[in-house]
């Protein structure tokens, strides 16, 4: 059975130090040098035995963003393995959300006041993509997306379709 949580084991200066910390699927460590987050090293949570190195430094090319909020870690965007075990998952609020039909689709808790802040942000410009809103509010994009989906279910927002999926507008 695949894990539904991941464990951040520490922040170290070298990849080799990070890799030696990993003992089981879902274990992670961050490599930081001179105050710059360089990479997150993860024992693939799918259990295939591979160690993944995810770039966090935009100076080195396309980079993921690592967040620590309310004592929990999140990574954005998702990790979509196009080789090896081909797993696709999110690291969100200490949980692993699997992007397939077999995985646990429960959303981690997110701040309930976030919905009000999202509505306020959309009042200044609408429509807006959830990543743009998250950047503006200094929040984890997955939390903002969950808040937006909650507001859609309450009939307060509408989500765009096709190429506009992920963009939300106030319902007038």
C-alpha positions in Angstrom: 0.0 0.0 0.0 1.3 3.4 -0.9 1.9 6.0 1.8 -0.5 8.9 2.3 2.0 11.1 4.2 5.6 12.1 3.7 8.2 12.9 6.3 10.7 15.8 6.0 13.8 14.6 7.7 16.0 17.7 7.6 17.8 20.4 5.8 21.4 19.5 4.8 24.2 21.0 2.7 24.8 18.2 0.2 22.8 15.7 -1.9 24.8 12.8 -0.4 23.8 13.9 3.1 20.2 14.1 2.1 20.2 10.7 0.3 21.7 8.9 3.4 18.7 10.2 5.5 16.1 8.5 3.3 15.0 5.1 4.7 11.5 4.5 3.4 9.1 5.6 0.7 8.0 9.2 1.2 11.1 10.3 3.2 12.4 13.7 2.1 15.3 16.0 2.9 16.1 19.5 1.5 19.5 20.6 0.3 20.3 24.2 1.1 23.5 26.1 0.3 24.3 29.6 1.5 20.7 30.3 2.3 19.3 29.1 -1.0 17.1 26.1 -1.3 18.7 23.9 -4.0 16.7 20.7 -4.2 14.4 18.4 -2.4 15.5 14.7 -2.3 12.7 12.2 -2.0 12.5 8.5 -1.7 9.8 7.8 -4.3 6.6 7.3 -2.3 5.4 4.8 -4.9 7.9 2.3 -3.4 9.9 1.7 -6.6 13.1 2.4 -4.7 14.2 5.4 -6.8 15.6 8.5 -5.2 14.1 11.7 -6.8 16.0 15.0 -6.9 13.6 17.9 -7.5 15.1 21.3 -8.4 14.1 24.2 -6.1 16.5 26.8 -7.5 15.1 28.9 -10.4 18.7 29.9 -11.4 19.2 26.2 -12.5 16.1 26.1 -14.8 12.5 25.1 -14.2 12.0 24.9 -10.4 9.4 23.7 -8.0 8.5 25.8 -5.0 8.7 24.5 -1.4 6.5 25.9 1.3 6.4 25.4 5.0 3.1 26.6 6.6 1.5 25.8 9.9 4.3 23.3 10.6 3.7 21.3 7.4 5.6 21.1 4.1 4.1 21.4 0.6 5.7 21.3 -2.9 4.3 22.9 -6.0 3.6 21.8 -8.7 3.0 18.1 -8.6 5.6 15.4 -9.3 4.7 13.6 -12.5 7.2 10.9 -13.3 7.3 10.2 -17.0 9.7 7.3 -16.6 10.3 4.6 -14.0 7.2 3.9 -12.0 5.3 6.7 -13.8 3.7 7.8 -10.5 2.0 11.3 -10.2 1.5 12.9 -6.8 1.3 16.0 -4.8 3.2 16.8 -1.6 0.7 18.9 0.2 0.5 19.8 3.9 2.4 16.8 5.0 0.2 14.5 2.9 0.8 12.7 -0.4 -2.2 13.1 -2.7 -2.0 10.6 -5.5 -3.2 11.8 -8.9 -4.8 8.5 -10.0 -7.9 6.6 -9.3 -6.3 4.4 -6.7 -4.9 7.0 -4.3 -6.3 8.9 -1.4 -8.0 12.0 -2.7 -8.7 13.6 0.7 -7.5 17.2 0.9 -5.4 18.3 3.8 -6.8 21.0 6.1 -6.4 24.5 4.8 -7.0 27.8 6.7 -10.8 28.5 6.6 -10.1 32.3 6.5 -8.4 31.7 3.2 -11.7 31.7 1.3 -12.4 35.3 2.4 -9.0 36.4 1.3 -9.4 34.7 -2.1 -12.8 36.4 -2.6 -11.1 39.8 -1.7 -8.3 39.1 -4.2 -10.8 38.2 -7.0 -12.7 41.5 -6.2 -9.6 43.3 -7.4 -9.4 41.4 -10.6 -11.4 38.6 -11.9 -10.8 36.0 -13.4 -7.5 35.0 -11.9 -5.5 31.8 -11.9 -5.2 30.1 -8.5 -1.3 30.3 -8.7 -1.5 34.0 -9.2 -3.8 34.4 -6.3 -1.5 32.2 -4.1 1.5 34.3 -5.0 -0.4 37.5 -4.1 -1.6 36.1 -0.8 1.7 34.3 0.0 -0.1 31.0 0.4 0.5 27.5 -0.9 -1.1 27.1 -4.3 -2.8 23.8 -3.4 -4.5 25.5 -0.4 -5.8 28.3 -2.7 -7.0 25.8 -5.2 -8.9 23.9 -2.5 -10.4 27.1 -1.2 -11.5 28.1 -4.7 -13.1 24.7 -5.3 -14.9 25.1 -1.9 -16.2 28.5 -3.0 -17.3 27.0 -6.3 -19.3 24.3 -4.4 -20.9 27.1 -2.4 -21.9 29.0 -5.6 -19.7 32.0 -5.0 -17.1 31.4 -7.8 -17.0 29.8 -11.2 -14.0 28.0 -12.7 -13.0 28.4 -16.3 -13.1 25.5 -18.7 -10.6 23.9 -21.0 -7.6 26.2 -21.3 -9.0 28.4 -18.6 -9.2 25.6 -16.0 -7.7 26.8 -12.8 -8.9 30.4 -13.4 -11.7 31.5 -11.1 -14.2 34.4 -11.3 -16.7 35.8 -8.9 -20.3 35.0 -9.7 -22.0 38.3 -10.3 
